[in-house]
């Protein structure tokens, strides 16, 4: 049996003095069943060692001795998996301006960040940036706020924000210089403006994703290198004019093209059923998690449910929902890259909690539990591979983890009742999370 101290020091000898007295206490999950997500397997009775924000080793518990100085988290009969991601999420503005609703305040920002973490969301790709919002990355990384790892798109490219190809180019250069992680596309962009944006993005080296503007179309967006097509609405618009066999042929054609150009899909199934009028609004009004959001936000949800109006509905809502499910299912079968996302905090999609409204619809589209979990873990790590290493439970990976009482490969619902979440090596036990949720509920109940 090798000792814990010898094992850990062997990983740090290069570039170190050998003096470990100044290093923070190591965190160790003992006797835990690991779901590494590098394949569909469970590693039984493991010890997972975390130093700072990194996993430094995963070893059988029988091969290691843990010293008293380590912070130990007992994982006996529990399961440890990578943290999940919200790949189309939103964070409220930090500087909302004088005309913003009253609830756009620092408490809303802080509670939103925490809600993601409380549900096991350890990474968020924010898909609508606001002025000054990039500072939130430092706030989270330094521990000022409890929140997920943030990757943020800049203010969107849409019919109101740009009015010429020249403005599109200038906006790309500006956002790249400011340090945004990607560009966000909304409807309303003309084909000429879109192409100018694409050309400038390629020149400066920044990716772009989001909606598919009507003038652009999904085929052109795919061929132009749009990194993600979110919500699947671009595919629905493309396929809707076709009937029966021809629709199936066109679906196969666009899936092949999607895969050829390495385009990622963020389906946001639950939200889109709400938007197109295919959801059960009465049931949604009773969602327990609505107690964690401002009354003004909740009222906006209820107002929409009273009079749902959207430009995204095409034909019968139920038929469109079936088509969306078919598209996701066929994409998954074909090996298209899928990323977990819900568009929280849009309609009835409370940050973090909305993932658990999404999972059943991914399952209904034919995805297995493992495939669904991949979309929120390993796939996300591959998407962000140039920025960091995370998404699996393995040496060198960022320590973003969820501790569970049972195996999510068998039952996805166990994620909702986790025993704790780790973000960048910081451990938030269930008791602490529940207490903070009570405080958020009380704040918004006033």
C-alpha positions in Angstrom: 0.0 0.0 0.0 1.4 3.4 -0.9 0.9 6.3 1.5 -1.2 9.2 0.6 1.6 11.7 1.3 4.0 9.9 -1.0 1.4 9.7 -3.8 0.5 13.4 -3.7 4.1 14.7 -3.4 5.1 12.7 -6.4 2.7 14.7 -8.4 4.1 18.0 -7.4 7.9 17.6 -7.1 8.6 19.3 -10.5 8.7 23.0 -9.9 8.2 22.7 -6.1 10.5 23.2 -3.2 9.1 20.1 -1.5 7.8 22.4 1.3 4.1 21.7 1.6 3.4 23.6 4.7 2.0 26.6 2.9 -0.4 24.6 0.7 -4.1 24.5 1.6 -5.5 21.3 3.1 -6.2 18.7 0.5 -9.8 17.5 0.0 -10.4 13.8 -0.3 -13.5 11.9 -1.2 -13.1 8.4 0.3 -14.7 5.1 -0.4 -16.8 6.6 -3.2 -18.2 5.1 -6.4 -16.9 7.2 -9.3 -18.8 7.8 -12.6 -15.8 9.2 -14.6 -17.9 9.9 -17.7 -15.0 9.0 -20.0 -17.0 5.9 -20.7 -20.2 4.3 -19.4 -18.8 2.7 -16.3 -18.7 3.0 -12.5 -15.4 2.7 -10.6 -16.3 1.2 -7.3 -14.8 2.2 -3.9 -12.4 4.9 -5.0 -10.5 7.7 -3.3 -10.5 11.0 -5.2 -7.9 13.5 -4.3 -8.3 17.3 -4.9 -5.6 19.9 -4.5 -6.7 23.5 -5.0 -9.0 23.4 -8.0 -7.6 20.2 -9.6 -8.2 16.5 -9.2 -4.8 15.1 -8.7 -5.6 11.4 -8.6 -8.4 8.8 -8.6 -7.3 5.5 -6.9 -8.8 2.4 -5.3 -9.4 3.1 -1.7 -7.5 -0.1 -0.7 -4.3 1.4 -2.2 -4.1 4.6 -0.2 -3.9 5.9 3.4 -5.4 9.3 4.0 -3.6 11.4 6.6 -5.5 13.3 9.4 -4.6 16.7 7.8 -6.8 16.1 4.8 -10.4 17.4 4.7 -12.3 14.1 4.2 -15.7 13.7 2.6 -17.0 10.2 3.3 -18.4 8.8 0.0 -19.4 5.4 1.3 -22.2 4.0 -0.8 -22.4 7.3 -2.7 -21.6 8.2 -6.3 -19.3 11.0 -7.5 -19.8 12.5 -11.0 -18.6 15.6 -12.9 -20.6 18.8 -12.4 -23.2 19.6 -15.0 -23.4 22.5 -17.4 -26.0 25.0 -18.5 -24.8 25.7 -22.1 -27.5 28.3 -22.8 -28.0 30.2 -19.6 -28.2 33.8 -18.6 -27.0 35.9 -15.7 -28.7 39.2 -14.8 -26.8 42.4 -15.6 -24.5 43.8 -12.9 -25.2 47.4 -14.1 -28.8 47.3 -15.3 -29.3 51.0 -15.9 -31.9 53.5 -14.6 -34.8 52.0 -16.7 -34.4 48.4 -15.6 -37.0 46.7 -13.4 -36.5 47.1 -9.7 -35.7 43.4 -9.2 -32.6 43.8 -11.4 -30.3 44.3 -8.4 -27.2 42.7 -6.8 -29.3 40.2 -4.9 -30.8 38.9 -8.1 -27.3 38.4 -9.6 -26.0 36.7 -6.5 -29.1 34.4 -6.1 -29.0 33.4 -9.8 -25.4 32.4 -9.5 -26.1 30.4 -6.4 -29.2 28.7 -7.8 -27.1 27.2 -10.6 -24.6 25.7 -8.1 -27.4 24.5 -5.8 -28.7 22.2 -8.5 -25.3 20.8 -9.5 -24.6 23.3 -12.4 -20.9 24.0 -12.2 -20.4 25.6 -15.6 -22.6 28.2 -17.3 -22.2 29.5 -20.9 -24.0 32.9 -20.6 -25.7 33.7 -23.8 -26.4 37.4 -23.5 -23.8 39.7 -22.2 -24.2 43.1 -20.5 -21.8 45.9 -20.0 -19.5 45.2 -17.0 -20.6 41.6 -16.7 -17.2 40.2 -17.4 -16.2 41.2 -13.9 -18.4 38.4 -12.5 -15.8 35.9 -13.6 -13.3 37.4 -11.2 -15.9 37.6 -8.5 -16.8 34.0 -8.7 -13.2 32.8 -9.2 -12.0 34.8 -6.1 -14.9 33.6 -3.9 -16.7 36.9 -3.6 -19.7 35.2 -5.1 -20.7 31.5 -5.0 -21.3 30.6 -8.6 -20.4 28.3 -11.5 -17.5 28.7 -13.9 -18.6 31.4 -16.3 -18.0 31.6 -20.1 -19.8 34.6 -21.4 -21.1 35.8 -24.8 -21.1 39.5 -25.5 -24.2 41.7 -26.1 -26.1 40.1 -29.0 -26.0 40.7 -32.7 -29.6 41.4 -33.7 -31.8 43.6 -35.9 -31.6 46.4 -33.4 -27.9 46.3 -32.4 -26.5 46.4 -36.0 -27.7 47.9 -39.2 -24.9 47.3 -41.7 -22.1 44.9 -42.5 -19.6 47.6 -41.3 -21.3 47.8 -37.9 -21.2 44.0 -37.6 -17.5 43.9 -38.2 -16.8 46.7 -35.7 -18.9 44.9 -33.1 -16.9 41.7 -33.6 -13.6 43.5 -33.1 -14.9 45.4 -30.1 -16.2 42.3 -28.3 -13.1 40.3 -29.0 -10.9 43.1 -27.5 -13.2 43.3 -24.5 -12.6 39.6 -23.7 -15.9 38.0 -24.3 -15.8 34.2 -24.9 -18.0 34.1 -28.0 -20.5 36.2 -30.0 -24.3 35.8 -29.5 -26.6 35.8 -32.5 -30.3 36.7 -32.3 -32.9 37.0 -35.1 -33.1 40.1 -37.3 -29.6 40.0 -38.7 -29.5 40.2 -42.5 -27.5 37.8 -44.6 -24.9 40.5 -45.5 -24.5 41.5 -41.8 -24.2 37.9 -40.8 -21.5 37.2 -43.4 -19.6 40.3 -42.4 -19.7 39.1 -38.8 -18.5 35.6 -39.8 -15.6 37.1 -41.8 -14.5 39.3 -38.9 -14.9 36.5 -36.3 -12.7 34.3 -38.4 -10.0 37.0 -38.7 -9.8 37.7 -34.9 -10.4 34.2 -33.8 -13.7 34.2 -31.8 -16.6 31.8 -32.2 -20.3 32.6 -32.6 -23.5 30.8 -31.8 -27.2 31.1 -30.9 -30.2 31.5 -33.1 -30.4 31.2 -36.9 -31.7 34.5 -38.4 -34.4 34.0 -41.0 -32.4 35.7 -43.8 -29.5 33.3 -43.1 -31.1 29.9 -42.8 -29.7 26.9 -41.1 -27.8 25.5 -44.1 -25.8 28.7 -44.5 -25.2 29.0 -40.8 -23.8 25.5 -40.6 -21.6 26.0 -43.6 -20.4 29.4 -42.2 -19.0 27.7 -39.1 -21.6 28.7 -36.5 -20.3 26.8 -33.5 -23.7 26.1 -31.8 -27.2 26.2 -33.2 -29.4 26.7 -30.1 -33.1 25.9 -29.6 -33.4 23.8 -32.8 -35.7 26.5 -34.3 -33.5 26.9 -37.3 -33.9 23.2 -38.2 -37.7 23.4 -37.6 -37.9 26.4 -40.0 -35.9 24.5 -42.6 -38.0 21.3 -42.3 -41.5 22.6 -41.9 -42.3 23.2 -45.6 -41.7 19.5 -46.4 -44.0 16.6 -46.0 -43.6 13.0 -44.9 -40.9 11.1 -46.8 -39.3 14.3 -48.2 -39.1 15.7 -44.7 -37.3 12.6 -43.5 -34.8 12.9 -46.4 -34.2 16.6 -45.7 -33.7 15.8 -42.0 -31.1 13.2 -42.9 -29.4 15.7 -45.3 -29.2 18.5 -42.7 -28.0 16.1 -40.0 -25.1 14.9 -42.2 -24.2 18.5 -42.9 -24.3 19.4 -39.2 -22.0 16.5 -38.3 -19.6 17.3 -41.2 -19.1 20.8 -40.0 -18.8 19.9 -36.3 -21.7 22.0 -35.2 -22.9 21.6 -31.7 -26.6 21.6 -30.8 -28.1 23.1 -27.6 -31.8 21.9 -27.8 -33.5 23.7 -24.8 -36.5 21.4 -25.3 -38.6 22.4 -22.2 -38.4 26.1 -22.8 -39.3 25.8 -26.4 -42.4 23.8 -25.6 -43.4 26.7 -23.4 -42.6 29.3 -26.1 -44.5 27.6 -28.9 -47.6 26.9 -26.8 -47.2 23.1 -26.3 -46.6 23.2 -22.5 -49.0 22.6 -19.6 -49.1 26.2 -18.2 -51.3 25.3 -15.3 -48.8 22.7 -14.0 -45.9 25.1 -14.6 -47.6 27.8 -12.4 -47.3 25.3 -9.5 -43.5 24.7 -9.9 -42.0 24.7 -6.4 -38.8 26.4 -7.6 -40.7 29.6 -8.5 -40.2 30.7 -4.8 -36.5 31.3 -5.6 -37.0 34.1 -8.1 -38.2 37.8 -7.9 -42.0 38.3 -7.9 -41.6 40.5 -11.0 -39.9 37.7 -12.9 -42.6 35.2 -11.8 -45.3 37.6 -12.8 -43.8 37.9 -16.3 -44.0 34.1 -16.5 -47.7 34.1 -15.5 -48.5 37.0 -17.9 -47.1 35.0 -20.8 -49.1 31.9 -19.7 -52.3 34.0 -19.8 -51.6 35.2 -23.3 -48.8 33.2 -25.0 -47.6 35.1 -28.1 -44.4 34.2 -29.9 -42.9 34.4 -33.4 -41.4 30.9 -33.1 -44.6 28.9 -33.4 -44.9 27.2 -36.8 -48.3 25.5 -37.3 -49.7 23.2 -34.6 -47.7 23.5 -31.4 -48.0 19.8 -30.6 -46.8 18.8 -34.1 -43.9 21.2 -33.8 -43.0 19.8 -30.4 -43.0 16.3 -31.9 -40.8 17.5 -34.8 -38.3 19.0 -32.3 -38.2 15.7 -30.4 -37.7 13.8 -33.7 -34.8 16.2 -34.7 -33.0 15.7 -31.4 -33.5 12.0 -31.4 -32.2 11.6 -35.0 -29.2 13.9 -34.3 -28.3 11.9 -31.2 -28.5 8.6 -33.2 -26.2 10.1 -35.9 -23.6 11.3 -33.4 -24.2 15.0 -33.6 -22.6 16.8 -30.7 -25.3 17.7 -28.1 -24.9 20.2 -25.2 -27.2 20.4 -22.2 -29.0 23.8 -21.9 -32.3 25.3 -20.9 -32.1 29.0 -21.5 -32.7 29.8 -17.8 -34.1 32.1 -16.4 -36.5 32.4 -19.4 -40.1 31.4 -19.0 -40.6 29.1 -16.1 -37.0 28.0 -16.3 -35.5 28.8 -12.9 -31.7 28.7 -13.0 -30.4 25.2 -12.1 -33.8 23.7 -11.4 -34.7 24.0 -15.1 -32.2 21.3 -16.0 -34.5 18.8 -14.2 -37.4 19.9 -16.4 -35.2 19.4 -19.5 -33.9 15.8 -18.7 -37.2 14.0 -19.2 -37.7 15.6 -22.7 -34.2 14.6 -23.7 -35.1 11.1 -22.5 -38.3 11.2 -24.5 -36.3 12.0 -27.6 -34.6 8.7 -27.3 -31.4 9.7 -25.5 -30.1 7.2 -22.8 -29.2 8.4 -19.3 -25.5 8.2 -20.2 -25.9 10.2 -23.4 -27.9 12.9 -21.5 -25.2 13.1 -18.9 -22.5 13.3 -21.6 -24.2 16.4 -23.0 -23.7 18.2 -19.6 -20.2 16.8 -18.7 -17.6 15.4 -21.1 -19.1 17.0 -24.2 -18.9 20.4 -22.5 -15.3 19.8 -21.6 -14.6 19.0 -25.2 -16.3 22.2 -26.3 -14.2 24.3 -23.9 -11.0 22.2 -24.4 -9.0 25.2 -25.4 -9.9 27.1 -22.2 -9.6 24.5 -19.5 -9.8 20.7 -18.7 -13.0 19.5 -17.1 -16.0 17.4 -17.6 -14.7 14.0 -16.4 -13.4 12.7 -13.1 -9.8 12.1 -13.8 -6.3 13.4 -12.9 -5.7 17.0 -14.0 -9.4 17.9 -14.5 -10.9 20.9 -12.8 -12.6 19.8 -9.6 -16.2 20.4 -10.5 -18.2 17.5 -8.9 -21.5 16.3 -7.6 -21.9 13.8 -4.8 -25.0 11.6 -5.1 -26.8 9.0 -3.0 -27.4 6.7 -6.0 -26.4 6.0 -9.5 -27.6 8.6 -12.1 -26.9 6.2 -14.9 -29.9 4.2 -13.6 -32.0 7.1 -12.4 -31.4 10.7 -13.5 -33.7 12.1 -10.8 -31.1 11.4 -8.1 -29.2 14.4 -9.3 -31.9 16.7 -7.9 -31.4 15.4 -4.4 -27.6 15.4 -4.4 -25.4 15.4 -1.2 -23.2 18.3 -2.2 -21.5 20.2 -5.0 -17.9 21.1 -5.6 -16.9 24.0 -7.9 -13.2 24.7 -8.6 -12.3 22.6 -5.5 -14.7 24.5 -3.2 -17.1 22.1 -1.4 -20.7 23.1 -0.7 -22.4 20.4 1.4 -26.2 19.8 1.1 -26.8 21.4 4.5 -25.2 24.7 3.5 -27.0 24.7 0.1 -30.4 24.1 1.8 -29.8 26.9 4.3 -28.9 29.3 1.5 -32.0 28.3 -0.5 -34.2 29.1 2.6 -32.6 32.5 2.8 -33.3 33.2 -0.9 -36.9 32.0 -0.5 -37.4 34.3 2.5 -35.9 37.3 0.6 -38.3 36.9 -2.3 -41.3 36.2 -0.1 -41.0 39.7 1.5 
